[in-house]
Amino acid sequence: MSELNILRDGFDTRPIEMQPMWLIMFQAPKEDVDRIFEAIAEVAPLDQGKTDRNGYRAPAGVEYYRPREGTPTGAEENTRHRPGVDEMRFYLPRDTKALNDVIEAIYEVHSYYEPVITVTEVLRSQCKGLDDKNNPHRWWNKEGDWKK
């Protein structure tokens, strides 16, 4: 395995395959995140193993910005502080058409005219499906089940 190509090609371990992916992140007011995520899921399955519509939502923070000339609200002198802005993250195979479709889906339903979207090259884990149903560390073999 060449370290120079690891981000491009990924690599395998016995239980896990590390796959080249894009990590896409967007910020939005917390009340908008579900709507935006649903629009994304309509154009990209967001698969991981035997599940789809996979993402991670980080809790609300405060967004800072100052509107300048040419913005829909007009220029302002003070910096705004908007509370309740979440960050949503998900992975996408490195396919430029799929990335284009996702970016356009975000823009179409986002409440901002200038949405914050970032794309980063990463490796994401994918389980090879080993038979570990009796592994005592797995959530289904422990007391309590968070999905109940």
C-alpha positions as CSV (number, residue, x, y, z in Angstrom):
1,M,0.0,0.0,0.0
2,S,1.5,3.3,-1.1
3,E,1.0,6.1,1.4
4,L,1.0,8.6,-1.5
5,N,-2.2,7.1,-2.9
6,I,-4.0,6.2,0.3
7,L,-6.5,9.1,0.1
8,R,-7.2,8.3,-3.5
9,D,-7.4,4.5,-3.3
10,G,-8.3,3.7,0.2
11,F,-7.1,0.5,1.9
12,D,-8.4,-2.7,3.6
13,T,-8.0,-4.2,7.0
14,R,-9.4,-7.6,8.0
15,P,-12.9,-6.3,9.2
16,I,-13.0,-2.8,7.6
17,E,-12.5,-1.3,4.1
18,M,-11.4,2.3,4.2
19,Q,-13.1,3.9,1.1
20,P,-12.3,7.2,-0.6
21,M,-15.3,9.5,-0.1
22,W,-16.2,13.1,0.1
23,L,-17.4,14.5,3.5
24,I,-20.0,17.1,2.8
25,M,-21.0,19.5,5.5
26,F,-23.5,22.3,5.5
27,Q,-24.7,24.8,8.1
28,A,-28.3,25.8,8.4
29,P,-30.8,27.1,11.0
30,K,-31.9,24.1,13.0
31,E,-35.5,24.3,11.8
32,D,-34.2,23.9,8.2
33,V,-31.9,21.0,8.5
34,D,-34.4,18.2,8.2
35,R,-35.9,19.7,5.0
36,I,-32.5,20.1,3.5
37,F,-31.4,16.6,4.4
38,E,-34.6,15.2,2.9
39,A,-33.9,17.0,-0.4
40,I,-30.3,15.6,-0.4
41,A,-31.7,12.1,0.2
42,E,-33.9,12.4,-2.8
43,V,-30.9,12.8,-5.1
44,A,-28.3,10.6,-3.2
45,P,-29.0,7.5,-1.2
46,L,-26.2,8.2,1.4
47,D,-25.5,4.5,1.9
48,Q,-23.3,2.9,4.4
49,G,-23.4,-0.8,4.5
50,K,-27.0,-2.0,4.7
51,T,-28.4,1.3,5.7
52,D,-29.1,4.5,3.8
53,R,-29.9,8.2,4.6
54,N,-26.9,8.3,6.9
55,G,-25.8,11.6,8.3
56,Y,-24.6,13.2,11.5
57,R,-26.1,16.4,12.9
58,A,-24.0,18.5,15.3
59,P,-26.0,20.6,17.7
60,A,-26.6,24.3,17.5
61,G,-23.9,26.9,17.5
62,V,-23.9,30.6,16.8
63,E,-23.2,31.9,13.3
64,Y,-21.4,35.2,12.8
65,Y,-21.8,37.3,9.7
66,R,-22.1,40.9,8.5
67,P,-24.2,41.7,5.5
68,R,-22.4,43.9,2.9
69,E,-23.6,45.9,-0.1
70,G,-25.3,43.6,-2.6
71,T,-26.9,41.3,-0.1
72,P,-30.7,41.0,-0.1
73,T,-30.9,42.7,3.3
74,G,-28.5,45.5,2.3
75,A,-25.2,46.5,4.0
76,E,-25.0,46.7,7.8
77,E,-22.3,48.0,10.1
78,N,-22.7,45.5,12.9
79,T,-21.8,41.8,12.9
80,R,-24.9,39.6,13.4
81,H,-25.0,36.7,15.7
82,R,-27.5,34.1,14.8
83,P,-28.1,31.3,17.4
84,G,-29.5,27.9,16.5
85,V,-27.4,27.1,13.5
86,D,-26.6,23.3,13.2
87,E,-24.1,21.5,11.0
88,M,-25.0,18.4,9.1
89,R,-22.4,16.0,7.8
90,F,-22.7,13.1,5.4
91,Y,-20.5,11.1,3.0
92,L,-20.7,10.7,-0.7
93,P,-18.8,8.6,-3.2
94,R,-16.4,10.6,-5.2
95,D,-18.6,11.1,-8.2
96,T,-18.8,14.7,-9.6
97,K,-22.3,14.3,-11.0
98,A,-23.6,13.1,-7.6
99,L,-21.8,16.0,-5.9
100,N,-23.3,18.5,-8.3
101,D,-26.8,17.1,-7.7
102,V,-26.3,17.3,-3.9
103,I,-25.0,20.9,-4.0
104,E,-27.9,21.9,-6.2
105,A,-30.4,20.2,-3.9
106,I,-29.0,22.0,-0.9
107,Y,-29.1,25.4,-2.6
108,E,-32.7,24.8,-3.9
109,V,-34.2,24.4,-0.4
110,H,-31.8,26.3,1.8
111,S,-33.1,29.5,3.4
112,Y,-29.8,31.3,2.8
113,Y,-28.9,32.8,-0.6
114,E,-25.2,32.0,0.3
115,P,-25.3,28.6,2.1
116,V,-22.2,27.4,3.8
117,I,-21.2,24.1,2.2
118,T,-17.8,22.4,2.5
119,V,-16.4,19.3,0.7
120,T,-13.4,17.4,2.0
121,E,-11.6,14.3,0.7
122,V,-11.7,11.6,3.4
123,L,-11.5,7.9,3.9
124,R,-14.7,6.4,5.5
125,S,-14.9,3.0,7.1
126,Q,-17.1,0.2,5.6
127,C,-17.6,-3.0,7.5
128,K,-16.9,-6.2,5.5
129,G,-19.8,-7.9,7.2
130,L,-17.9,-10.4,9.4
131,D,-20.2,-12.6,11.5
132,D,-19.9,-11.0,14.9
133,K,-23.5,-11.3,16.1
134,N,-22.3,-12.7,19.4
135,N,-19.7,-10.0,20.0
136,P,-20.4,-8.7,23.6
137,H,-19.4,-5.2,22.7
138,R,-22.1,-4.7,20.0
139,W,-25.1,-2.6,21.0
140,W,-27.6,-5.4,20.4
141,N,-25.8,-7.6,23.0
142,K,-26.0,-5.0,25.8
143,E,-28.7,-3.9,28.3
144,G,-31.0,-1.2,26.9
145,D,-31.6,-0.3,23.3
146,W,-31.5,3.3,22.3
147,K,-34.0,2.8,19.5
148,K,-36.9,1.7,21.8
